[in-house]
C-alpha cells in the first residue's frame, strides 16, 4: 500500500506530529503538558549555548507556552524519586524520558565494546580500560563528581584531559550518567544505579533489532511523515540498523509507504493525524526537531536555515542566534535574539521575513517576543529594528 500525500498535507501532518496543532494552555503549562510534549518528541536536545536560554528549555515553550523551568530541572536532575528524564546520546546529547532507557542500552553495550561513541574514546573500552575503571572507582567511593573535580582540562573545550575522556567513555557505555548540573551547566556524574530509578533498570533489555524498531517507531510518531534518512537520523541510527527496522515496520503496517511530490520515498506513521488547518505561532530553537534536519525544513517549508554561531560575524546572513518563526503552518521569518539579563531586556537584533509572509507577521512576531520575554523574566523587548524580506 502506498499513499499519495500533497506537500501541504505533509506539512500539516509534520506539524501535528510535533504537537503544533494543539492550543496552548490558558494558564501556565504544568508537568502534564511538558510530559506529553516530551513523550511525543522523544527527546530535548542539549546544547551549551546560553545566549537566549538553554536549548533544552525551548522546545516545550514553543509548543505549550510559558512554564516553570524548574519543572524540567527537577525531572532531569532532581532527587531520584522525582526523576522522569535521563541524559544520553540520542540525536545529540539529549534529555529523554526514562521509558527510553531500555531502547538505548544496545548503544551503551556497543560503546562498552568499543564499537560506538567518539573514536578517540574507544581505547578506553580495551587498551585503556583500567584507567576508566579507576575513574569509576573514585566515583563509587566519593560520590558524584564533575570532570573539574578530577583535573582541569589542558587548554580548551576540545582538548580534554584523560579523566574527562574516561568519564565521557563511561557515560557512553552506560556505567555512569548525569547526577546533576552545576550552575555553570557542568555535568556532574555518578554511577547509573545511583541515579536511574531501580524500576527502570529492572525493565528487560530488548535485543538490538527490537530496540532499533522501537526507536524508528518513535521517530516516525514524532515526525508524522518522513524519509528513511530522517527516520534514521532522529536517534542517530546507522543505516544498517535502520533499514531492516523500517522494512519490518512497513510489513507490520506501523509505517505506510507514501509519495510526496519532490520528496525521496517517504513513510507515514499509521496513527499520524491529518489536520485540515494548523494555527500555530512559535519561535523555534536551532535544535528544535522541527528544523534540526535542515534539508527536511527546506522541503517542508521552502525555508533555508543554517545556524551561524560558528560563522565569522562579517559572513553571517541573519545573525548569531537566529530562531525561525512559525505562523499558521508556514515558517514566515527569522529573528536574531539575545537575552540581556543584566539589563532585563530581550534584544531582537533583526527580523527577516520570508517573501510570502502575511501582512500580520510582524504584529504576531512582536506578540510572541513579548511572551518569550515574560517567560524568561525579562522586563522588555528591544527591537527588531528592521524586517527585510529574505531573498530566495
VODRENRO-876833 format. One line per field, with one value per residue (C-alpha): x, y, z; residue number from 1; chain. Coordinates in nm, 3 decimals. Last residue first. Layout:
<sites>
x <- X_...
y <- Y_...
z <- Z_...
nr <- NUM_...
kette <- A_...
</sites>
This chain:
<sites>
x <- 1.525_1.595_1.473_1.240_1.380_1.234_1.420_1.490_1.357_1.367_1.413_1.176_1.106_1.117_1.290_1.178_1.247_0.876_0.791_1.045_0.907_0.554_0.667_0.858_0.543_0.340_0.612_0.614_0.237_0.250_0.539_0.359_0.023_0.084_0.140_0.495_0.525_0.870_1.004_1.064_1.397_1.398_1.694_1.867_1.577_1.723_1.521_1.597_1.650_1.957_2.185_1.990_2.044_1.877_1.980_1.776_1.822_1.478_1.353_1.059_0.743_0.786_0.445_0.154_-0.002_0.293_0.630_0.922_1.275_1.518_1.857_2.140_2.431_2.272_2.090_2.346_2.664_2.992_3.117_3.043_3.256_3.032_3.033_2.705_2.556_2.290_2.158_1.800_1.660_1.281_1.070_0.854_0.850_1.139_1.360_1.284_1.369_1.701_1.783_1.730_1.719_1.402_1.101_1.331_1.420_1.797_1.804_1.529_1.191_0.973_0.607_0.262_0.045_-0.291_-0.279_-0.560_-0.710_-0.548_-0.408_-0.315_-0.045_-0.152_-0.031_0.304_0.373_0.688_0.865_1.048_1.251_1.050_0.952_0.588_0.512_0.469_0.399_0.478_0.282_0.458_0.300_0.161_0.353_0.549_0.621_0.755_0.971_1.117_1.187_1.372_1.570_1.692_1.758_2.030_2.240_2.168_2.328_2.096_2.128_1.807_1.623_1.871_1.733_1.378_1.508_1.712_1.416_1.206_0.945_0.578_0.446_0.782_0.739_0.547_0.806_1.090_0.912_0.867_1.234_1.340_1.127_1.236_1.601_1.547_1.376_1.666_1.924_1.765_1.535_1.664_1.405_1.300_1.485_1.690_1.365_1.225_1.551_1.529_1.827_2.069_2.251_2.243_2.399_2.702_2.751_2.848_2.820_2.779_2.891_2.595_2.779_2.510_2.615_2.424_2.300_2.352_2.443_2.514_2.769_2.839_2.623_2.897_2.865_2.892_3.196_3.353_3.283_3.427_3.744_3.785_3.739_3.994_4.248_4.207_4.001_4.149_3.832_3.693_4.022_4.369_4.455_4.138_4.147_4.174_3.950_3.696_3.684_3.543_3.247_3.193_2.904_3.003_3.347_3.393_3.192_3.302_3.664_3.613_3.472_3.782_3.999_3.783_3.849_4.223_4.196_4.003_4.288_4.372_4.013_3.696_3.901_4.055_3.712_3.729_3.913_3.655_3.362_3.093_3.023_3.207_3.450_3.284_3.136_3.028_2.838_2.673_2.573_2.426_2.231_2.113_1.928_1.585_1.597_1.639_1.351_1.097_1.309_1.200_1.500_1.722_1.972_2.333_2.290_2.004_2.024_2.334_2.224_2.073_1.782_1.425_1.141_1.340_1.149_1.228_1.596_1.611_1.628_1.837_1.606_1.254_1.357_1.513_1.212_0.973_1.224_1.167_0.825_0.605_0.523_0.400_0.294_0.462_0.748_0.795_0.845_1.102_1.291_1.407_1.656_1.833_1.949_1.807_1.894_2.274_2.305_2.498_2.579_2.340_2.102_1.847_1.503_1.392_1.113_0.915_0.582_0.676_0.848_0.540_0.308_0.535_0.563_0.185_0.143_0.420_0.220_0.173_0.100_-0.265_-0.472_-0.296_-0.150_-0.377_-0.283_-0.180_0.189_0.228_0.527_0.309_0.062_0.332_0.451_0.097_0.035_0.349_0.271_-0.079_0.056_0.314_0.043_0.031_0.000_-0.042_0.128_0.000
y <- 3.324_3.663_3.724_4.022_4.297_4.347_4.618_4.737_4.432_4.574_4.591_4.371_4.450_4.336_4.000_3.706_3.449_3.368_3.736_3.787_3.492_3.629_3.970_3.804_3.614_3.935_4.107_3.818_3.832_4.203_4.149_3.867_4.042_4.123_3.756_3.625_3.513_3.669_3.534_3.789_3.882_4.015_4.194_4.246_4.134_4.201_4.069_4.307_4.269_4.500_4.231_3.953_4.078_3.778_3.765_3.710_3.714_3.674_3.450_3.464_3.304_2.937_2.811_2.621_2.910_3.123_2.963_3.198_3.063_3.147_3.305_3.305_3.488_3.687_3.668_3.646_3.594_3.647_3.950_3.780_3.473_3.164_2.932_3.062_3.080_2.810_2.747_2.765_2.753_2.765_2.613_2.487_2.108_2.055_2.321_2.201_1.846_1.959_2.141_1.845_2.045_2.224_2.053_1.872_2.203_2.249_2.599_2.695_2.763_3.069_2.978_3.063_2.776_2.766_2.432_2.353_2.044_1.821_1.484_1.298_1.031_0.695_0.487_0.666_0.779_0.677_0.859_0.785_1.091_1.409_1.634_1.532_1.332_0.957_0.749_0.399_0.319_0.257_0.061_-0.188_-0.499_-0.510_-0.138_-0.169_-0.461_-0.264_0.037_-0.179_-0.354_-0.017_0.150_-0.086_-0.098_0.273_0.360_0.516_0.878_0.891_1.119_1.048_0.709_0.837_1.136_0.913_0.684_0.983_1.127_1.162_1.206_1.324_1.234_0.911_0.816_0.878_0.671_0.386_0.414_0.394_0.089_-0.087_-0.024_-0.161_-0.473_-0.529_-0.488_-0.721_-0.565_-0.513_-0.608_-0.338_-0.364_-0.050_0.144_0.005_0.087_0.457_0.592_0.787_0.554_0.264_0.483_0.562_0.936_1.228_1.604_1.786_2.148_2.379_2.669_2.646_2.281_2.003_1.689_1.314_1.269_0.909_0.641_0.287_0.343_0.293_0.646_0.784_0.568_0.692_1.053_0.999_0.845_1.139_1.385_1.190_1.199_1.573_1.701_1.929_2.030_2.265_2.436_2.445_2.128_2.023_2.077_1.776_1.529_1.764_1.957_1.648_1.658_1.431_1.249_1.003_0.950_0.572_0.475_0.788_0.705_0.350_0.470_0.681_0.378_0.170_0.420_0.384_0.004_0.024_0.196_-0.080_-0.202_0.003_0.309_0.300_0.387_0.747_0.889_0.724_0.909_0.665_0.314_-0.016_-0.007_-0.300_-0.073_0.163_-0.123_-0.207_0.155_0.170_-0.151_0.001_0.272_0.109_0.014_0.383_0.505_0.481_0.725_1.008_1.162_1.465_1.484_1.492_1.451_1.277_1.025_1.040_1.024_1.225_1.098_1.208_1.147_1.171_1.292_0.987_1.013_1.374_1.634_1.645_1.583_1.592_1.851_2.073_2.036_2.153_2.423_2.574_2.686_2.708_2.969_2.847_2.491_2.421_2.667_2.671_2.294_2.318_2.598_2.452_2.203_2.479_2.672_3.022_3.325_3.345_3.021_2.796_2.464_2.250_1.976_1.821_1.754_1.398_1.163_1.438_1.280_1.176_1.507_1.705_1.490_1.525_1.902_1.944_1.715_1.899_2.221_2.489_2.839_2.928_2.926_2.613_2.638_2.515_2.181_2.179_2.233_1.898_1.776_1.514_1.792_1.998_1.703_1.614_1.978_1.991_1.658_1.778_2.094_1.887_1.659_1.297_0.995_0.676_0.345_0.000
z <- -0.227_-0.070_0.281_0.317_0.536_0.883_1.068_1.420_1.598_1.853_2.231_2.429_2.791_3.152_3.117_3.333_3.061_3.036_3.016_2.737_2.541_2.570_2.441_2.158_2.060_2.046_1.845_1.598_1.559_1.485_1.243_1.059_1.016_0.649_0.556_0.494_0.131_0.069_0.402_0.674_0.831_1.185_1.340_1.674_1.888_2.231_2.522_2.805_3.181_3.182_3.330_3.161_2.806_2.642_2.278_1.963_1.584_1.425_1.146_0.908_0.773_0.853_0.749_0.903_1.090_1.192_1.269_1.328_1.277_1.558_1.492_1.740_1.568_1.287_0.952_0.675_0.874_0.691_0.885_1.216_1.137_1.114_1.417_1.557_1.207_1.223_0.874_0.752_0.400_0.420_0.141_0.428_0.411_0.170_0.330_0.681_0.572_0.425_0.751_0.984_1.310_1.196_1.357_1.597_1.766_1.781_1.626_1.873_1.719_1.777_1.776_1.648_1.530_1.356_1.177_0.936_0.770_1.031_0.926_1.244_1.220_1.362_1.063_1.064_0.709_0.522_0.240_-0.085_-0.183_-0.200_-0.492_-0.483_-0.166_-0.213_0.096_0.221_0.535_0.866_1.152_0.898_1.008_0.683_0.695_1.050_0.937_0.646_0.867_1.122_0.846_0.713_1.050_1.170_0.851_0.802_1.134_1.392_1.503_1.709_1.465_1.183_1.084_1.050_0.853_0.621_0.561_0.458_0.689_0.774_1.125_1.259_1.627_1.553_1.291_1.536_1.797_1.550_1.446_1.811_1.883_1.565_1.656_2.006_1.870_1.629_1.909_2.163_2.418_2.774_3.033_3.280_3.611_3.540_3.513_3.840_4.017_3.934_3.735_3.956_4.197_3.951_3.683_3.896_3.928_3.707_3.747_3.414_3.405_3.344_3.514_3.783_3.832_3.657_3.829_3.854_3.489_3.398_3.472_3.351_3.044_2.787_2.651_3.007_3.089_2.764_2.863_3.209_3.064_2.828_3.114_3.320_3.038_2.997_2.707_2.446_2.259_2.524_2.595_2.737_2.926_3.102_3.476_3.698_3.876_4.031_3.704_3.533_3.771_4.071_4.236_4.512_4.667_4.661_4.353_4.169_4.250_4.131_3.800_3.745_3.823_3.589_3.311_3.360_3.355_3.027_2.848_2.599_2.561_2.609_2.700_2.352_2.215_2.333_2.030_1.805_1.962_2.059_1.937_1.881_2.174_2.350_2.621_2.343_2.179_2.511_2.566_2.217_2.280_2.610_2.418_2.397_2.767_2.866_2.650_2.935_3.134_2.904_2.726_2.776_2.494_2.381_2.005_1.829_2.116_2.336_2.699_2.979_3.186_3.241_3.490_3.810_4.117_4.331_4.243_4.354_4.082_3.767_3.471_3.616_3.873_3.606_3.376_3.645_3.746_3.402_3.519_3.211_2.948_2.609_2.532_2.196_2.157_2.536_2.532_2.252_2.434_2.764_2.616_2.422_2.727_2.703_2.487_2.458_2.655_2.419_2.592_2.390_2.500_2.264_2.408_2.349_2.245_2.074_2.168_2.520_2.580_2.477_2.684_2.986_2.948_2.938_3.240_3.424_3.414_3.149_3.275_3.226_2.906_2.781_2.430_2.155_1.993_1.626_1.698_1.870_1.662_1.494_1.414_1.248_1.041_0.929_0.840_0.626_0.461_0.373_0.212_0.022_-0.111_0.009_-0.220_-0.021_-0.095_0.000
nr <- 392_391_390_389_388_387_386_385_384_383_382_381_380_379_378_377_376_375_374_373_372_371_370_369_368_367_366_365_364_363_362_361_360_359_358_357_356_355_354_353_352_351_350_349_348_347_346_345_344_343_342_341_340_339_338_337_336_335_334_333_332_331_330_329_328_327_326_325_324_323_322_321_320_319_318_317_316_315_314_313_312_311_310_309_308_307_306_305_304_303_302_301_300_299_298_297_296_295_294_293_292_291_290_289_288_287_286_285_284_283_282_281_280_279_278_277_276_275_274_273_272_271_270_269_268_267_266_265_264_263_262_261_260_259_258_257_256_255_254_253_252_251_250_249_248_247_246_245_244_243_242_241_240_239_238_237_236_235_234_233_232_231_230_229_228_227_226_225_224_223_222_221_220_219_218_217_216_215_214_213_212_211_210_209_208_207_206_205_204_203_202_201_200_199_198_197_196_195_194_193_192_191_190_189_188_187_186_185_184_183_182_181_180_179_178_177_176_175_174_173_172_171_170_169_168_167_166_165_164_163_162_161_160_159_158_157_156_155_154_153_152_151_150_149_148_147_146_145_144_143_142_141_140_139_138_137_136_135_134_133_132_131_130_129_128_127_126_125_124_123_122_121_120_119_118_117_116_115_114_113_112_111_110_109_108_107_106_105_104_103_102_101_100_99_98_97_96_95_94_93_92_91_90_89_88_87_86_85_84_83_82_81_80_79_78_77_76_75_74_73_72_71_70_69_68_67_66_65_64_63_62_61_60_59_58_57_56_55_54_53_52_51_50_49_48_47_46_45_44_43_42_41_40_39_38_37_36_35_34_33_32_31_30_29_28_27_26_25_24_23_22_21_20_19_18_17_16_15_14_13_12_11_10_9_8_7_6_5_4_3_2_1
kette <- A_A_A_A_A_A_A_A_A_A_A_A_A_A_A_A_A_A_A_A_A_A_A_A_A_A_A_A_A_A_A_A_A_A_A_A_A_A_A_A_A_A_A_A_A_A_A_A_A_A_A_A_A_A_A_A_A_A_A_A_A_A_A_A_A_A_A_A_A_A_A_A_A_A_A_A_A_A_A_A_A_A_A_A_A_A_A_A_A_A_A_A_A_A_A_A_A_A_A_A_A_A_A_A_A_A_A_A_A_A_A_A_A_A_A_A_A_A_A_A_A_A_A_A_A_A_A_A_A_A_A_A_A_A_A_A_A_A_A_A_A_A_A_A_A_A_A_A_A_A_A_A_A_A_A_A_A_A_A_A_A_A_A_A_A_A_A_A_A_A_A_A_A_A_A_A_A_A_A_A_A_A_A_A_A_A_A_A_A_A_A_A_A_A_A_A_A_A_A_A_A_A_A_A_A_A_A_A_A_A_A_A_A_A_A_A_A_A_A_A_A_A_A_A_A_A_A_A_A_A_A_A_A_A_A_A_A_A_A_A_A_A_A_A_A_A_A_A_A_A_A_A_A_A_A_A_A_A_A_A_A_A_A_A_A_A_A_A_A_A_A_A_A_A_A_A_A_A_A_A_A_A_A_A_A_A_A_A_A_A_A_A_A_A_A_A_A_A_A_A_A_A_A_A_A_A_A_A_A_A_A_A_A_A_A_A_A_A_A_A_A_A_A_A_A_A_A_A_A_A_A_A_A_A_A_A_A_A_A_A_A_A_A_A_A_A_A_A_A_A_A_A_A_A_A_A_A_A_A_A_A_A_A_A_A_A_A_A_A_A_A_A_A_A_A_A_A_A_A_A_A_A_A_A_A_A_A_A_A_A_A_A
</sites>
